[in-house]
Amino acid sequence: MTAPGIPFYYYGSEQEFAGGNDPQNREIMWNSFNTGSDIYKMTAAVNKARKAHSIWSHNLEERYVLDNVYAFSRGDFFVGLTNGGSVNVQPNAPWANGTVVCNIFYPTQDCQTIQNGKLNLVLNNGEAKIFIPKNSAYFEDPVSFTQ
């Protein structure tokens, strides 16, 4: 959802459908659409932040690359990903020193001030984080997300 291209989900992923054997391999979505599921809320948060920062008009710039961690930015929209385990790295930040940035998923608990041109990126157990400036319009009415 944050890389260049058109984002999409496989049918039912945003509803946490598990599928099953035929004919339960396609659960009915429209009779029980759940806007309270964690994946639905995560999708809503990412889409709202994408829109607030028009990320489609910015090129992807790699900020940190290792076998188990990948970080990139698109304008002032920063994405940090890991494929497992825990990481604590300091990628180059796309913001000026002194800029306060917050994780869109935990905007009151996971904020920091950029120092020495670096972001302190801590990811645990396959976690993903998206940081944007605290003064972003996104935070005027953020999507409520709980894990």
N, CA, C and O atoms as a GROMACS GRO file, in nm:
protein
  588
    1MET      N    1   0.081  -0.121   0.000
    1MET     CA    2   0.000   0.000   0.000
    1MET      C    3   0.085   0.127   0.000
    1MET      O    4   0.033   0.237  -0.022
    2THR      N    5   0.213   0.114   0.024
    2THR     CA    6   0.297   0.233   0.033
    2THR      C    7   0.401   0.241  -0.078
    2THR      O    8   0.463   0.346  -0.096
    3ALA      N    9   0.422   0.133  -0.150
    3ALA     CA   10   0.517   0.132  -0.260
    3ALA      C   11   0.450   0.187  -0.387
    3ALA      O   12   0.328   0.194  -0.392
    4PRO      N   13   0.528   0.225  -0.488
    4PRO     CA   14   0.468   0.270  -0.612
    4PRO      C   15   0.378   0.164  -0.673
    4PRO      O   16   0.404   0.044  -0.660
    5GLY      N   17   0.273   0.206  -0.737
    5GLY     CA   18   0.178   0.115  -0.799
    5GLY      C   19   0.042   0.127  -0.734
    5GLY      O   20   0.021   0.207  -0.643
    6ILE      N   21  -0.050   0.046  -0.781
    6ILE     CA   22  -0.188   0.048  -0.730
    6ILE      C   23  -0.200  -0.056  -0.620
    6ILE      O   24  -0.179  -0.175  -0.645
    7PRO      N   25  -0.233  -0.014  -0.497
    7PRO     CA   26  -0.246  -0.111  -0.388
    7PRO      C   27  -0.372  -0.196  -0.404
    7PRO      O   28  -0.474  -0.150  -0.454
    8PHE      N   29  -0.362  -0.321  -0.359
    8PHE     CA   30  -0.480  -0.407  -0.362
    8PHE      C   31  -0.467  -0.514  -0.256
    8PHE      O   32  -0.357  -0.546  -0.210
    9TYR      N   33  -0.579  -0.570  -0.217
    9TYR     CA   34  -0.585  -0.683  -0.125
    9TYR      C   35  -0.651  -0.799  -0.197
    9TYR      O   36  -0.736  -0.780  -0.285
   10TYR      N   37  -0.612  -0.919  -0.160
   10TYR     CA   38  -0.684  -1.036  -0.205
   10TYR      C   39  -0.820  -1.033  -0.136
   10TYR      O   40  -0.827  -0.999  -0.018
   11TYR      N   41  -0.926  -1.069  -0.205
   11TYR     CA   42  -1.062  -1.062  -0.153
   11TYR      C   43  -1.072  -1.117  -0.010
   11TYR      O   44  -1.036  -1.232   0.016
   12GLY      N   45  -1.119  -1.033   0.080
   12GLY     CA   46  -1.144  -1.075   0.217
   12GLY      C   47  -1.029  -1.054   0.313
   12GLY      O   48  -1.048  -1.067   0.434
   13SER      N   49  -0.910  -1.023   0.265
   13SER     CA   50  -0.796  -1.004   0.355
   13SER      C   51  -0.821  -0.893   0.455
   13SER      O   52  -0.785  -0.906   0.572
   14GLU      N   53  -0.884  -0.783   0.410
   14GLU     CA   54  -0.910  -0.670   0.500
   14GLU      C   55  -1.017  -0.704   0.603
   14GLU      O   56  -1.037  -0.629   0.698
   15GLN      N   57  -1.086  -0.816   0.585
   15GLN     CA   58  -1.188  -0.861   0.680
   15GLN      C   59  -1.138  -0.978   0.765
   15GLN      O   60  -1.212  -1.036   0.844
   16GLU      N   61  -1.011  -1.012   0.748
   16GLU     CA   62  -0.948  -1.122   0.821
   16GLU      C   63  -1.016  -1.256   0.792
   16GLU      O   64  -1.023  -1.343   0.879
   17PHE      N   65  -1.067  -1.271   0.668
   17PHE     CA   66  -1.129  -1.398   0.630
   17PHE      C   67  -1.023  -1.507   0.625
   17PHE      O   68  -0.910  -1.484   0.584
   18ALA      N   69  -1.062  -1.625   0.667
   18ALA     CA   70  -0.970  -1.738   0.669
   18ALA      C   71  -0.989  -1.831   0.551
   18ALA      O   72  -0.902  -1.913   0.521
   19GLY      N   73  -1.102  -1.818   0.482
   19GLY     CA   74  -1.129  -1.908   0.371
   19GLY      C   75  -1.161  -2.048   0.420
   19GLY      O   76  -1.193  -2.067   0.537
   20GLY      N   77  -1.152  -2.143   0.333
   20GLY     CA   78  -1.182  -2.281   0.369
   20GLY      C   79  -1.197  -2.364   0.243
   20GLY      O   80  -1.162  -2.320   0.133
   21ASN      N   81  -1.248  -2.482   0.260
   21ASN     CA   82  -1.272  -2.570   0.145
   21ASN      C   83  -1.397  -2.524   0.071
   21ASN      O   84  -1.486  -2.461   0.129
   22ASP      N   85  -1.402  -2.555  -0.056
   22ASP     CA   86  -1.516  -2.520  -0.140
   22ASP      C   87  -1.644  -2.577  -0.077
   22ASP      O   88  -1.645  -2.697  -0.048
   23PRO      N   89  -1.748  -2.504  -0.056
   23PRO     CA   90  -1.778  -2.370  -0.106
   23PRO      C   91  -1.745  -2.258  -0.007
   23PRO      O   92  -1.780  -2.143  -0.034
   24GLN      N   93  -1.680  -2.286   0.105
   24GLN     CA   94  -1.647  -2.181   0.201
   24GLN      C   95  -1.517  -2.107   0.166
   24GLN      O   96  -1.469  -2.027   0.246
   25ASN      N   97  -1.461  -2.133   0.050
   25ASN     CA   98  -1.338  -2.067   0.012
   25ASN      C   99  -1.358  -1.918  -0.015
   25ASN      O  100  -1.261  -1.842  -0.019
   26ARG      N  101  -1.481  -1.876  -0.034
   26ARG     CA  102  -1.513  -1.734  -0.051
   26ARG      C  103  -1.624  -1.697   0.047
   26ARG      O  104  -1.742  -1.716   0.019
   27GLU      N  105  -1.583  -1.646   0.162
   27GLU     CA  106  -1.682  -1.605   0.261
   27GLU      C  107  -1.758  -1.483   0.209
   27GLU      O  108  -1.704  -1.406   0.130
   28ILE      N  109  -1.880  -1.466   0.253
   28ILE     CA  110  -1.962  -1.353   0.207
   28ILE      C  111  -1.918  -1.228   0.281
   28ILE      O  112  -1.922  -1.221   0.404
   29MET      N  113  -1.876  -1.128   0.204
   29MET     CA  114  -1.826  -1.005   0.265
   29MET      C  115  -1.936  -0.903   0.292
   29MET      O  116  -1.938  -0.842   0.399
   30TRP      N  117  -2.025  -0.884   0.201
   30TRP     CA  118  -2.114  -0.769   0.206
   30TRP      C  119  -2.223  -0.780   0.312
   30TRP      O  120  -2.280  -0.677   0.351
   31ASN      N  121  -2.255  -0.898   0.358
   31ASN     CA  122  -2.355  -0.912   0.464
   31ASN      C  123  -2.296  -0.894   0.603
   31ASN      O  124  -2.370  -0.878   0.700
   32SER      N  125  -2.165  -0.897   0.614
   32SER     CA  126  -2.102  -0.888   0.745
   32SER      C  127  -1.973  -0.806   0.739
   32SER      O  128  -1.872  -0.843   0.799
   33PHE      N  129  -1.976  -0.695   0.666
   33PHE     CA  130  -1.856  -0.613   0.651
   33PHE      C  131  -1.821  -0.550   0.785
   33PHE      O  132  -1.901  -0.475   0.841
   34ASN      N  133  -1.702  -0.580   0.837
   34ASN     CA  134  -1.660  -0.538   0.970
   34ASN      C  135  -1.561  -0.423   0.961
   34ASN      O  136  -1.445  -0.444   0.925
   35THR      N  137  -1.604  -0.303   0.993
   35THR     CA  138  -1.514  -0.187   0.991
   35THR      C  139  -1.437  -0.174   1.122
   35THR      O  140  -1.361  -0.079   1.140
   36GLY      N  141  -1.455  -0.268   1.214
   36GLY     CA  142  -1.385  -0.265   1.341
   36GLY      C  143  -1.268  -0.361   1.349
   36GLY      O  144  -1.198  -0.365   1.451
   37SER      N  145  -1.244  -0.440   1.243
   37SER     CA  146  -1.132  -0.534   1.248
   37SER      C  147  -1.000  -0.457   1.245
   37SER      O  148  -0.991  -0.348   1.188
   38ASP      N  149  -0.898  -0.515   1.306
   38ASP     CA  150  -0.767  -0.450   1.310
   38ASP      C  151  -0.711  -0.425   1.171
   38ASP      O  152  -0.653  -0.320   1.145
   39ILE      N  153  -0.727  -0.521   1.081
   39ILE     CA  154  -0.673  -0.504   0.946
   39ILE      C  155  -0.749  -0.394   0.871
   39ILE      O  156  -0.688  -0.318   0.796
   40TYR      N  157  -0.880  -0.386   0.890
   40TYR     CA  158  -0.958  -0.279   0.828
   40TYR      C  159  -0.910  -0.144   0.879
   40TYR      O  160  -0.891  -0.051   0.801
   41LYS      N  161  -0.890  -0.132   1.011
   41LYS     CA  162  -0.845  -0.005   1.070
   41LYS      C  163  -0.704   0.031   1.022
   41LYS      O  164  -0.676   0.147   0.994
   42MET      N  165  -0.616  -0.070   1.012
   42MET     CA  166  -0.482  -0.044   0.962
   42MET      C  167  -0.488   0.007   0.818
   42MET      O  168  -0.419   0.102   0.783
   43THR      N  169  -0.572  -0.057   0.736
   43THR     CA  170  -0.587  -0.015   0.597
   43THR      C  171  -0.639   0.129   0.590
   43THR      O  172  -0.590   0.209   0.510
   44ALA      N  173  -0.738   0.160   0.672
   44ALA     CA  174  -0.794   0.296   0.674
   44ALA      C  175  -0.687   0.397   0.716
   44ALA      O  176  -0.680   0.506   0.658
   45ALA      N  177  -0.605   0.363   0.816
   45ALA     CA  178  -0.500   0.454   0.861
   45ALA      C  179  -0.398   0.479   0.751
   45ALA      O  180  -0.360   0.593   0.726
   46VAL      N  181  -0.353   0.373   0.686
   46VAL     CA  182  -0.254   0.387   0.580
   46VAL      C  183  -0.311   0.468   0.464
   46VAL      O  184  -0.245   0.558   0.413
   47ASN      N  185  -0.434   0.438   0.424
   47ASN     CA  186  -0.495   0.513   0.313
   47ASN      C  187  -0.511   0.660   0.346
   47ASN      O  188  -0.486   0.746   0.261
   48LYS      N  189  -0.553   0.691   0.468
   48LYS     CA  190  -0.571   0.830   0.507
   48LYS      C  191  -0.436   0.904   0.508
   48LYS      O  192  -0.428   1.018   0.463
   49ALA      N  193  -0.332   0.839   0.560
   49ALA     CA  194  -0.199   0.901   0.562
   49ALA      C  195  -0.144   0.916   0.420
   49ALA      O  196  -0.082   1.018   0.388
   50ARG      N  197  -0.165   0.814   0.336
   50ARG     CA  198  -0.121   0.823   0.196
   50ARG      C  199  -0.182   0.945   0.129
   50ARG      O  200  -0.113   1.021   0.061
   51LYS      N  201  -0.312   0.962   0.151
   51LYS     CA  202  -0.382   1.075   0.089
   51LYS      C  203  -0.334   1.208   0.146
   51LYS      O  204  -0.312   1.303   0.070
   52ALA      N  205  -0.317   1.216   0.277
   52ALA     CA  206  -0.272   1.341   0.340
   52ALA      C  207  -0.134   1.384   0.290
   52ALA      O  208  -0.102   1.503   0.290
   53HIS      N  209  -0.053   1.288   0.247
   53HIS     CA  210   0.083   1.318   0.204
   53HIS      C  211   0.106   1.296   0.055
   53HIS      O  212   0.219   1.304   0.008
   54SER      N  213   0.000   1.270  -0.020
   54SER     CA  214   0.008   1.253  -0.166
   54SER      C  215   0.132   1.173  -0.205
   54SER      O  216   0.211   1.216  -0.288
   55ILE      N  217   0.148   1.055  -0.144
   55ILE     CA  218   0.273   0.981  -0.167
   55ILE      C  219   0.291   0.939  -0.311
   55ILE      O  220   0.404   0.915  -0.354
   56TRP      N  221   0.183   0.929  -0.387
   56TRP     CA  222   0.194   0.889  -0.528
   56TRP      C  223   0.269   0.992  -0.611
   56TRP      O  224   0.313   0.962  -0.722
   57SER      N  225   0.285   1.114  -0.559
   57SER     CA  226   0.357   1.217  -0.634
   57SER      C  227   0.504   1.226  -0.594
   57SER      O  228   0.574   1.318  -0.635
   58HIS      N  229   0.551   1.130  -0.513
   58HIS     CA  230   0.691   1.127  -0.468
   58HIS      C  231   0.755   0.994  -0.504
   58HIS      O  232   0.693   0.888  -0.493
   59ASN      N  233   0.879   1.001  -0.546
   59ASN     CA  234   0.954   0.879  -0.574
   59ASN      C  235   0.989   0.808  -0.445
   59ASN      O  236   0.999   0.870  -0.339
   60LEU      N  237   1.007   0.677  -0.453
   60LEU     CA  238   1.052   0.598  -0.340
   60LEU      C  239   1.203   0.617  -0.324
   60LEU      O  240   1.278   0.602  -0.420
   61GLU      N  241   1.246   0.651  -0.204
   61GLU     CA  242   1.388   0.667  -0.173
   61GLU      C  243   1.425   0.569  -0.062
   61GLU      O  244   1.375   0.581   0.050
   62GLU      N  245   1.512   0.474  -0.093
   62GLU     CA  246   1.555   0.378   0.008
   62GLU      C  247   1.634   0.451   0.116
   62GLU      O  248   1.719   0.534   0.087
   63ARG      N  249   1.603   0.417   0.243
   63ARG     CA  250   1.669   0.480   0.357
   63ARG      C  251   1.755   0.383   0.437
   63ARG      O  252   1.851   0.425   0.501
   64TYR      N  253   1.721   0.254   0.433
   64TYR     CA  254   1.797   0.154   0.508
   64TYR      C  255   1.762   0.017   0.450
   64TYR      O  256   1.644  -0.016   0.436
   65VAL      N  257   1.863  -0.062   0.418
   65VAL     CA  258   1.839  -0.194   0.358
   65VAL      C  259   1.933  -0.297   0.420
   65VAL      O  260   2.055  -0.284   0.413
   66LEU      N  261   1.874  -0.398   0.482
   66LEU     CA  262   1.945  -0.516   0.532
   66LEU      C  263   1.860  -0.637   0.499
   66LEU      O  264   1.749  -0.623   0.446
   67ASP      N  265   1.910  -0.756   0.528
   67ASP     CA  266   1.832  -0.877   0.501
   67ASP      C  267   1.702  -0.880   0.580
   67ASP      O  268   1.603  -0.936   0.532
   68ASN      N  269   1.699  -0.821   0.698
   68ASN     CA  270   1.580  -0.830   0.783
   68ASN      C  271   1.509  -0.697   0.808
   68ASN      O  272   1.414  -0.692   0.886
   69VAL      N  273   1.554  -0.591   0.745
   69VAL     CA  274   1.487  -0.461   0.763
   69VAL      C  275   1.497  -0.381   0.634
   69VAL      O  276   1.599  -0.382   0.565
   70TYR      N  277   1.388  -0.312   0.604
   70TYR     CA  278   1.383  -0.227   0.486
   70TYR      C  279   1.310  -0.099   0.523
   70TYR      O  280   1.201  -0.105   0.581
   71ALA      N  281   1.368   0.014   0.492
   71ALA     CA  282   1.305   0.142   0.520
   71ALA      C  283   1.316   0.231   0.398
   71ALA      O  284   1.420   0.235   0.331
   72PHE      N  285   1.207   0.302   0.370
   72PHE     CA  286   1.207   0.394   0.257
   72PHE      C  287   1.116   0.512   0.288
   72PHE      O  288   1.035   0.508   0.381
   73SER      N  289   1.132   0.617   0.209
   73SER     CA  290   1.044   0.732   0.222
   73SER      C  291   0.989   0.770   0.086
   73SER      O  292   1.048   0.740  -0.018
   74ARG      N  293   0.876   0.835   0.091
   74ARG     CA  294   0.816   0.896  -0.029
   74ARG      C  295   0.772   1.034   0.017
   74ARG      O  296   0.667   1.050   0.078
   75GLY      N  297   0.855   1.133  -0.013
   75GLY     CA  298   0.833   1.266   0.041
   75GLY      C  299   0.858   1.263   0.191
   75GLY      O  300   0.963   1.215   0.236
   76ASP      N  301   0.763   1.313   0.270
   76ASP     CA  302   0.780   1.313   0.416
   76ASP      C  303   0.704   1.198   0.482
   76ASP      O  304   0.666   1.207   0.598
   77PHE      N  305   0.682   1.092   0.407
   77PHE     CA  306   0.613   0.971   0.450
   77PHE      C  307   0.718   0.860   0.458
   77PHE      O  308   0.774   0.822   0.356
   78PHE      N  309   0.745   0.809   0.579
   78PHE     CA  310   0.854   0.714   0.602
   78PHE      C  311   0.797   0.579   0.643
   78PHE      O  312   0.713   0.571   0.732
   79VAL      N  313   0.843   0.472   0.578
   79VAL     CA  314   0.796   0.337   0.605
   79VAL      C  315   0.914   0.252   0.653
   79VAL      O  316   1.019   0.250   0.589
   80GLY      N  317   0.896   0.182   0.765
   80GLY     CA  318   0.996   0.090   0.816
   80GLY      C  319   0.935  -0.049   0.828
   80GLY      O  320   0.827  -0.064   0.886
   81LEU      N  321   1.002  -0.150   0.775
   81LEU     CA  322   0.949  -0.287   0.772
   81LEU      C  323   1.056  -0.386   0.816
   81LEU      O  324   1.176  -0.361   0.796
   82THR      N  325   1.013  -0.497   0.875
   82THR     CA  326   1.104  -0.606   0.905
   82THR      C  327   1.033  -0.737   0.874
   82THR      O  328   0.910  -0.746   0.879
   83ASN      N  329   1.110  -0.838   0.841
   83ASN     CA  330   1.050  -0.968   0.809
   83ASN      C  331   1.056  -1.065   0.926
   83ASN      O  332   1.040  -1.185   0.908
   84GLY      N  333   1.080  -1.012   1.045
   84GLY     CA  334   1.080  -1.096   1.164
   84GLY      C  335   1.185  -1.050   1.263
   84GLY      O  336   1.271  -0.968   1.232
   85GLY      N  337   1.176  -1.104   1.381
   85GLY     CA  338   1.273  -1.067   1.484
   85GLY      C  339   1.255  -0.923   1.529
   85GLY      O  340   1.151  -0.861   1.505
   86SER      N  341   1.356  -0.872   1.594
   86SER     CA  342   1.355  -0.734   1.642
   86SER      C  343   1.474  -0.660   1.585
   86SER      O  344   1.584  -0.715   1.576
   87VAL      N  345   1.453  -0.536   1.548
   87VAL     CA  346   1.561  -0.452   1.496
   87VAL      C  347   1.555  -0.316   1.562
   87VAL      O  348   1.449  -0.266   1.600
   88ASN      N  349   1.672  -0.257   1.575
   88ASN     CA  350   1.685  -0.120   1.623
   88ASN      C  351   1.793  -0.057   1.539
   88ASN      O  352   1.912  -0.080   1.561
   89VAL      N  353   1.752   0.024   1.440
   89VAL     CA  354   1.845   0.085   1.346
   89VAL      C  355   1.818   0.235   1.339
   89VAL      O  356   1.716   0.283   1.386
   90GLN      N  357   1.911   0.306   1.280
   90GLN     CA  358   1.899   0.451   1.267
   90GLN      C  359   1.913   0.493   1.120
   90GLN      O  360   2.020   0.537   1.078
   91PRO      N  361   1.806   0.478   1.042
   91PRO     CA  362   1.813   0.519   0.902
   91PRO      C  363   1.817   0.670   0.887
   91PRO      O  364   1.777   0.744   0.977
   92ASN      N  365   1.865   0.714   0.772
   92ASN     CA  366   1.860   0.857   0.741
   92ASN      C  367   1.714   0.899   0.731
   92ASN      O  368   1.631   0.829   0.673
   93ALA      N  369   1.685   1.014   0.787
   93ALA     CA  370   1.547   1.064   0.790
   93ALA      C  371   1.524   1.162   0.675
   93ALA      O  372   1.616   1.232   0.634
   94PRO      N  373   1.402   1.168   0.624
   94PRO     CA  374   1.371   1.265   0.519
   94PRO      C  375   1.335   1.404   0.574
   94PRO      O  376   1.296   1.492   0.497
   95TRP      N  377   1.348   1.424   0.706
   95TRP     CA  378   1.308   1.549   0.769
   95TRP      C  379   1.429   1.621   0.826
   95TRP      O  380   1.535   1.562   0.846
   96ALA      N  381   1.410   1.749   0.853
   96ALA     CA  382   1.515   1.831   0.913
   96ALA      C  383   1.528   1.797   1.062
   96ALA      O  384   1.433   1.751   1.125
   97ASN      N  385   1.646   1.820   1.117
   97ASN     CA  386   1.665   1.805   1.261
   97ASN      C  387   1.563   1.890   1.336
   97ASN      O  388   1.533   2.002   1.296
   98GLY      N  389   1.512   1.837   1.444
   98GLY     CA  390   1.413   1.908   1.525
   98GLY      C  391   1.269   1.877   1.487
   98GLY      O  392   1.177   1.912   1.561
   99THR      N  393   1.248   1.811   1.373
   99THR     CA  394   1.112   1.776   1.331
   99THR      C  395   1.060   1.664   1.421
   99THR      O  396   1.129   1.564   1.443
  100VAL      N  397   0.938   1.680   1.474
  100VAL     CA  398   0.876   1.576   1.554
  100VAL      C  399   0.792   1.491   1.460
  100VAL      O  400   0.708   1.543   1.386
  101VAL      N  401   0.814   1.360   1.464
  101VAL     CA  402   0.742   1.266   1.378
  101VAL      C  403   0.675   1.161   1.466
  101VAL      O  404   0.722   1.130   1.575
  102CYS      N  405   0.563   1.108   1.416
  102CYS     CA  406   0.488   1.008   1.492
  102CYS      C  407   0.448   0.892   1.401
  102CYS      O  408   0.427   0.909   1.281
  103ASN      N  409   0.440   0.775   1.462
  103ASN     CA  410   0.394   0.654   1.396
  103ASN      C  411   0.241   0.664   1.382
  103ASN      O  412   0.173   0.688   1.481
  104ILE      N  413   0.188   0.646   1.262
  104ILE     CA  414   0.044   0.664   1.241
  104ILE      C  415  -0.040   0.563   1.318
  104ILE      O  416  -0.157   0.588   1.344
  105PHE      N  417   0.018   0.449   1.354
  105PHE     CA  418  -0.059   0.347   1.425
  105PHE      C  419  -0.067   0.373   1.575
  105PHE      O  420  -0.162   0.330   1.640
  106TYR      N  421   0.031   0.444   1.630
  106TYR     CA  422   0.033   0.478   1.774
  106TYR      C  423   0.076   0.624   1.789
  106TYR      O  424   0.183   0.651   1.842
  107PRO      N  425  -0.006   0.717   1.742
  107PRO     CA  426   0.037   0.857   1.734
  107PRO      C  427   0.061   0.927   1.867
  107PRO      O  428   0.126   1.031   1.870
  108THR      N  429   0.010   0.874   1.976
  108THR     CA  430   0.035   0.938   2.106
  108THR      C  431   0.146   0.868   2.183
  108THR      O  432   0.195   0.922   2.282
  109GLN      N  433   0.185   0.749   2.140
  109GLN     CA  434   0.284   0.671   2.214
  109GLN      C  435   0.417   0.657   2.142
  109GLN      O  436   0.518   0.627   2.207
  110ASP      N  437   0.421   0.677   2.013
  110ASP     CA  438   0.542   0.648   1.935
  110ASP      C  439   0.581   0.769   1.851
  110ASP      O  440   0.566   0.769   1.729
  111CYS      N  441   0.630   0.871   1.919
  111CYS     CA  442   0.677   0.993   1.854
  111CYS      C  443   0.822   1.017   1.893
  111CYS      O  444   0.869   0.970   1.997
  112GLN      N  445   0.893   1.090   1.809
  112GLN     CA  446   1.031   1.125   1.839
  112GLN      C  447   1.071   1.250   1.763
  112GLN      O  448   1.006   1.289   1.666
  113THR      N  449   1.178   1.311   1.808
  113THR     CA  450   1.234   1.429   1.744
  113THR      C  451   1.357   1.388   1.666
  113THR      O  452   1.445   1.320   1.719
  114ILE      N  453   1.364   1.428   1.541
  114ILE     CA  454   1.477   1.392   1.455
  114ILE      C  455   1.603   1.464   1.504
  114ILE      O  456   1.604   1.585   1.524
  115GLN      N  457   1.709   1.384   1.522
  115GLN     CA  458   1.838   1.438   1.564
  115GLN      C  459   1.947   1.380   1.476
  115GLN      O  460   1.944   1.262   1.442
  116ASN      N  461   2.042   1.462   1.440
  116ASN     CA  462   2.156   1.420   1.356
  116ASN      C  463   2.111   1.356   1.225
  116ASN      O  464   2.180   1.270   1.170
  117GLY      N  465   1.995   1.398   1.176
  117GLY     CA  466   1.945   1.348   1.048
  117GLY      C  467   1.900   1.204   1.050
  117GLY      O  468   1.886   1.143   0.944
  118LYS      N  469   1.878   1.146   1.169
  118LYS     CA  470   1.845   1.003   1.181
  118LYS      C  471   1.711   0.984   1.252
  118LYS      O  472   1.668   1.067   1.333
  119LEU      N  473   1.646   0.873   1.219
  119LEU     CA  474   1.525   0.827   1.286
  119LEU      C  475   1.562   0.703   1.365
  119LEU      O  476   1.629   0.614   1.312
  120ASN      N  477   1.521   0.696   1.489
  120ASN     CA  478   1.544   0.574   1.568
  120ASN      C  479   1.430   0.479   1.538
  120ASN      O  480   1.318   0.498   1.586
  121LEU      N  481   1.458   0.376   1.459
  121LEU     CA  482   1.355   0.283   1.413
  121LEU      C  483   1.367   0.151   1.490
  121LEU      O  484   1.462   0.076   1.472
  122VAL      N  485   1.268   0.125   1.574
  122VAL     CA  486   1.262   0.002   1.652
  122VAL      C  487   1.141  -0.077   1.602
  122VAL      O  488   1.028  -0.030   1.609
  123LEU      N  489   1.166  -0.197   1.552
  123LEU     CA  490   1.061  -0.284   1.500
  123LEU      C  491   1.070  -0.419   1.570
  123LEU      O  492   1.180  -0.475   1.583
  124ASN      N  493   0.957  -0.472   1.613
  124ASN     CA  494   0.955  -0.600   1.684
  124ASN      C  495   0.861  -0.699   1.616
  124ASN      O  496   0.750  -0.663   1.577
  125ASN      N  497   0.907  -0.823   1.603
  125ASN     CA  498   0.823  -0.935   1.559
  125ASN      C  499   0.749  -0.910   1.428
  125ASN      O  500   0.628  -0.932   1.420
  126GLY      N  501   0.819  -0.864   1.326
  126GLY     CA  502   0.756  -0.843   1.196
  126GLY      C  503   0.675  -0.716   1.186
  126GLY      O  504   0.596  -0.699   1.092
  127GLU      N  505   0.693  -0.627   1.280
  127GLU     CA  506   0.616  -0.503   1.286
  127GLU      C  507   0.648  -0.410   1.168
  127GLU      O  508   0.758  -0.412   1.114
  128ALA      N  509   0.552  -0.329   1.132
  128ALA     CA  510   0.570  -0.224   1.032
  128ALA      C  511   0.531  -0.092   1.098
  128ALA      O  512   0.438  -0.087   1.178
  129LYS      N  513   0.603   0.014   1.063
  129LYS     CA  514   0.570   0.146   1.115
  129LYS      C  515   0.574   0.246   1.001
  129LYS      O  516   0.652   0.234   0.907
  130ILE      N  517   0.487   0.345   1.012
  130ILE     CA  518   0.486   0.456   0.917
  130ILE      C  519   0.492   0.584   0.999
  130ILE      O  520   0.406   0.610   1.082
  131PHE      N  521   0.596   0.664   0.974
  131PHE     CA  522   0.613   0.790   1.044
  131PHE      C  523   0.584   0.906   0.949
  131PHE      O  524   0.622   0.905   0.832
  132ILE      N  525   0.515   1.005   1.003
  132ILE     CA  526   0.490   1.131   0.932
  132ILE      C  527   0.506   1.244   1.035
  132ILE      O  528   0.500   1.218   1.155
  133PRO      N  529   0.525   1.368   0.989
  133PRO     CA  530   0.540   1.478   1.084
  133PRO      C  531   0.416   1.493   1.174
  133PRO      O  532   0.302   1.476   1.130
  134LYS      N  533   0.442   1.526   1.299
  134LYS     CA  534   0.334   1.540   1.397
  134LYS      C  535   0.236   1.651   1.358
  134LYS      O  536   0.120   1.647   1.397
  135ASN      N  537   0.283   1.749   1.281
  135ASN     CA  538   0.194   1.859   1.241
  135ASN      C  539   0.113   1.826   1.116
  135ASN      O  540   0.049   1.915   1.059
  136SER      N  541   0.114   1.701   1.072
  136SER     CA  542   0.038   1.656   0.955
  136SER      C  543  -0.112   1.671   0.979
  136SER      O  544  -0.160   1.652   1.090
  137ALA      N  545  -0.184   1.703   0.874
  137ALA     CA  546  -0.330   1.708   0.881
  137ALA      C  547  -0.389   1.573   0.920
  137ALA      O  548  -0.499   1.567   0.975
  138TYR      N  549  -0.316   1.464   0.893
  138TYR     CA  550  -0.363   1.331   0.931
  138TYR      C  551  -0.396   1.324   1.079
  138TYR      O  552  -0.495   1.262   1.117
  139PHE      N  553  -0.315   1.386   1.163
  139PHE     CA  554  -0.330   1.375   1.307
  139PHE      C  555  -0.443   1.463   1.364
  139PHE      O  556  -0.473   1.454   1.483
  140GLU      N  557  -0.504   1.545   1.281
  140GLU     CA  558  -0.619   1.623   1.329
  140GLU      C  559  -0.736   1.531   1.364
  140GLU      O  560  -0.814   1.561   1.455
  141ASP      N  561  -0.747   1.420   1.293
  141ASP     CA  562  -0.850   1.320   1.320
  141ASP      C  563  -0.796   1.183   1.278
  141ASP      O  564  -0.841   1.126   1.178
  142PRO      N  565  -0.698   1.129   1.355
  142PRO     CA  566  -0.635   1.003   1.313
  142PRO      C  567  -0.730   0.885   1.324
  142PRO      O  568  -0.826   0.888   1.401
  143VAL      N  569  -0.703   0.783   1.247
  143VAL     CA  570  -0.778   0.658   1.256
  143VAL      C  571  -0.742   0.591   1.387
  143VAL      O  572  -0.624   0.576   1.418
  144SER      N  573  -0.840   0.552   1.463
  144SER     CA  574  -0.816   0.481   1.589
  144SER      C  575  -0.777   0.338   1.558
  144SER      O  576  -0.854   0.263   1.498
  145PHE      N  577  -0.657   0.301   1.599
  145PHE     CA  578  -0.605   0.168   1.567
  145PHE      C  579  -0.556   0.103   1.693
  145PHE      O  580  -0.478   0.162   1.768
  146THR      N  581  -0.600  -0.018   1.718
  146THR     CA  582  -0.549  -0.097   1.830
  146THR      C  583  -0.506  -0.231   1.776
  146THR      O  584  -0.561  -0.280   1.678
  147GLN      N  585  -0.408  -0.288   1.840
  147GLN     CA  586  -0.356  -0.416   1.791
  147GLN      C  587  -0.389  -0.525   1.888
  147GLN      O  588  -0.354  -0.640   1.866
   0.00000   0.00000   0.00000
